[in-house]
Amino acid sequence: MKAISKADLYRRLPSVDELVRHGQLSRLVSSEGQTAVTDAVRVVLGRLREEIAAGRLEADGVDLALSGLAQAVEREARQALSYSLRSVINATGVILHTNLGRAALSAAALDHIREVSSAYSNLEFDIATGERGKRDVHVDRLFGKLFADLNVGAGVPARANEPSISTIVVNNNAAAVLLTLNTLAEGGEAIVSRGELVEIGGSFRIPDVMSKSHAVLREVGTTNRTRLADYENAVTEKTRLLLRVHRSNFQITGFTEEPRLDDLVELARKRNIPLIEDLGSGALIDLRSFGVSGEPGVLDSLRAGVDIVTYSGDKLLGGPQAGILSGRSDLIARMRANSLFRALRVDKLTYAALEATLMAYVKGDHDAIPALRMMRLSAEEIGARAERIAERVQLSKLSVEVMDGESVIGGGAAPSAVLATRLLAISHKDLSTDEVAARLRGSDPPIVARVEEGHVLLDLRTVFPEQDEALVKAFQVLGG
Ligand SMILES: *Cc1c(COP(=O)(O)O)cnc(C)c1O
């Protein structure tokens, strides 16, 4: 029998036009639109032509492909029209995973976003007077409550004879630091310890932000030791502020020294220059009972007399991405008057999510905030869930064990804090650990696990209980 030539095989393929008008695809055209279906048809036919050109398809293969053409087009169209940004299951145990969107929002935050953004809102409208309002009021009010309540609760008197505290919000903490430096130190000097010239997540480096803000970085001390006298000796008439930066993602141990915050406050007062603290993670409550120590709290710094603190909305605060500036009202007013503030401001979605998150703090309902709830889970609770899953997946090719391990906070917060947990360790008869991890990522929704020392590890601390079922399903597919 004479082999069929490639030209003959090409001729068997329908034209794009013919296919789009094909009865089976008309339903798809009406649901997804003519353009999307035409594009999908082009892709599918193009793939077939490539296969023929490469000699990978004979007559039988072409006929088989043609019989499934409509389905292939449908699959292609659905794939092309699906969202790129999608929900994943975070089984890494890293609570504030920067690559996975840091903090998950509370149900109340999502409800509030929907409520105020699916219709109009009073974002910048004073309902009582009918006049123009300010968008900051919606969260400044709650920050005011939090700062006042916690002061009283801790038995510390309100800051008598001191300027009031206000709060404004920008796009992220990097923006908050930029705005602070530009507002208060443009054209002048900002003093920072050499031990605090940090880099956070690649593109945020204190010296770079400093130069973008047009402030001149005045480094003092050494990497491991900086004394009060170092700051004191560096203050000149050019000094505009003292900046303290939290070493969020690393630790310095050994022969180290840094001035106490109180001493820096006193120096700043004496020389009449503001003390700024870039806190980063923004803990609004004491997290020691959650097993997280060594993270400076926003309130501790304000109480100590720091003039402005900057922190992220989506680290330990557990809300939306945002940069928050809290501190002396007169300085905050200058920040707000800076035209950079207009460029860095956030929209109603962020205010809605932040307002709802802060409301949970005001009510003391910390478990409503997913990041805090996850921190609080005990190894026993996590272990019990892990055991239940392990019992349900007795499969020939997949072995599932439960073992001790550690979760981390992540997201450039609390680098030394580890929380005891119980891990699901899985291994496969025929697949390597990397292949198993890749298969898990290929599940729907994708499951992101940790690969460590020859194990694929899943930490249920960061898996929502309603997602456990999806893990079981993925294991069954993997091991069946
Ligand atoms: C995380 C962090 C930043 C950057 O905050 P983003 O909200 O990611 O912009 C800046 N400074 C410190 C100390 C941080 O920990």
The ligand as a Gaussian input file, in Angstrom:
#p B3LYP/6-31G(d) Opt

LIG

0 1
 C        8.405000      43.579000      54.688000
 C        9.196000      44.771000      55.027000
 C        9.225000      45.872000      54.165000
 C        8.483000      45.886000      52.872000
 O        7.104000      45.826000      53.119000
 P        6.070000      45.532000      51.925000
 O        4.726000      45.625000      52.579000
 O        6.416000      44.174000      51.404000
 O        6.285000      46.587000      50.905000
 C        9.979000      46.961000      54.548000
 N       10.678000      46.977000      55.704000
 C       10.668000      45.932000      56.559000
 C       11.469000      46.013000      57.815000
 C        9.926000      44.802000      56.250000
 O        9.907000      43.761000      57.093000

